[in-house]
Amino acid sequence: MAAEPALTVRERLIKAGIQELSLHGIQDFSVRRVASACGVSCAAPYKHFDDKNSFIAGIIEYVTILWESYIPEVIAKYPNDLCTQLTEISVRYVHFLLENSHFRSIIMLKDPDFDQQYSNLRHRLSRTSQSLVLQYCQSVHMPLEVMAYKLYIVRSLIYGAALMFDNGEMEYNEENMEFVRRAIAREFILP
């Protein structure tokens, strides 16, 4: 059995940065604490990131790339079925949020200065699902205002399910995931 490759300093900084954001949020994010957690000098993060915001952008990009790595497999599994692709990507995202609960603070972080500078990066997390929803709605001649409503409902179901599973309100098991799957699929069937 091969040993896993050692993490680069940049990867270690990103993983420690995720923990920092989870514990302290964006307003109290400390590059110095991250460097200390990695056992590197306070200057080391600046060899990889221009400033605090580009560091946080690197963390968001890391989470986004990780999430995006799951999407092609789902799309390939259901090649000509947009409705099932949307449903399964949504269900996979619930799993992603639960399996990586420390990412939620990153996905949900809000800072007006950061969002202005990095708004495209923030929206990349949902770009694929928005594109699929748009394709699906156009294929069934659904009006744009209905599409916006569907996107809102599906996102609410995703984040609501993840929260309910996480806080124990609903047991995280296949039976309940099937309930989530049916609720999401139903939104694309209803007008």
N, C-alpha and C positions, 0 to 999 in steps of 0.2 A: 504494500500500500504506500503510495507516494505521499510525501509530506506536502501540506499546503504551502504555496509560495509565501515568503515573508512580505508583509505589507510595506509599501513605500512610505516615506515620511509624509507625503501628501495624503495618502489613504489613511494613515494613522491620525493625521490632523483632522480630516473630514469626519472620521468616526468619533473622535473626541469632541469635535464641533457639534455633531448631532446630539451627543449627551449634554453638552453645554446649553444648547438651545432648548432641550427638553427640560432641563433644570431651571434655567434662568430667563428663557425667552429672548426675543431679539433686542429688547431695550437694555437688558443687563448682560448681554453677550460679551465675554471677555476673552480676547485673543491670548492674553497673558495666562489665564487659567487653562486654556486649551493647550498651550505650549507646555505648561507645567505638567499637565496630565499625560502628555506624550514624552516627557523627559527631555525636551529640547529647549534651546534658548528662546528667549522672547522674540528674537529677530528671525528665527527659523520659519515661522508661518509666512513672513513677508518675502521669502524666497519663492513661495508658491502662489501667493495671493497679493494683490496690490494694496488692499486695505480691508477693513472689517466687512464692508458690504460685498466686496468681491469674494471674500472667504465664505460668507453666507450664501452667495450666489453659487459658489462651488459645491456647497452642501446640497442646495436645492437641485442643482444639475445632477449630482450623484444619485439622489433619490429618484429623480425623473428618469434617468437612464436605467436604473434598476427596474422601475415600474414598466418602462417601455420594453424591456427585454421579455416580458411575459406576453405581450400583445400579439406578436406574429404567430406564436403557437396556437393561440385561441382562434385567430382569423383563419389559419391553415386548416384547423380542425373542422370548421364550418364554412367552406369556401364560397358558397353562393347563397348564404342565408344571413342577410344583414340583421334580421331580428334576433336570431340566435347568437350571432357575434356580439351584438350589443348586450344581450342578457348575460352571456358568459363572461364578457370583459367586465361588466359591472359586478358580477359575483366574484370574479377573480380579484377585483379591487377591494372588496370587503375582506377577503382572505389576506390580501397584501397589507391592509390597514391593521388587521388583527395580529398577523405574524410579525409585523414591524411597528408595534405600538409607539415606539420612540420616534417614528417618522411623523406621526400625526401633528406634533408640535411644529414641525417644519411645514407640513402641508397647510396648516391652519394659521401660520404666523401672519401677522399684519403689522405693517409699518409704512406710513405714507411716503416717507423719503425713499425707503428701499423699493417699494412698489413702483414708484415713478421711474426709477432708474432701471429696474429689472422686470417690468411688467410682462414682457414677452416670455421670459423664463418662467415666471409664475403661472402663466396660462398654458405652457407647454404640457403640464401634467394632464390637462383635460382635453387637449387638442384632438387626439385620436377619437375619443368617445364623441366629442362634438361633431367631428367630421362624419362619423358613422351615423349619428342621429340625423344629421342633415341629409345624407344620402338616403337613409331609410325613409324619412318623411317625404323627400322628393319622389321616391319610387312609388309611394302610395298616395301621392298628391295631397299630402297633409299641409295645411296652411302654416306659415312661419310662426304665427302666434301660438299655434298648437304645439309646434316643435319646441318653442321656448318653454312652454308649460311642461311638456314631457321631460325635457332636460332637467328642469327644476325638480319634478317629482322623483325622477330616477336618482338624482344626486341626493335628495333627501332620504330616499330609501337606503342608499349606500351608506351614508354617514350615520343615519339613524340606526341601521342594523349593526354597524361596527360599534357604536356607542352602547347599544343594548347588550350586545355580546360581551363587550369589555367590562361593563359594570355589573354583569351577572343577572341582568333583568331577563335575559334569554340565554339558555344554555347554548354554547358554541358547539353544535353537532350537525351532522349531515341532514337530519330531519328538519331542523330549523333553517339551515342553509337552503334547503329545497323550498321552504316557505318564502324566503327572500327571493329566490330565483323566480318563483311563480308570480310574486308581486311585481317584480321588475318586468318580466315578460308580458304580463297583463297590460302594462302601460303602453306597450308598442302595438298591442292588438286593439285596444280601445280607441275610438275616435277622439 
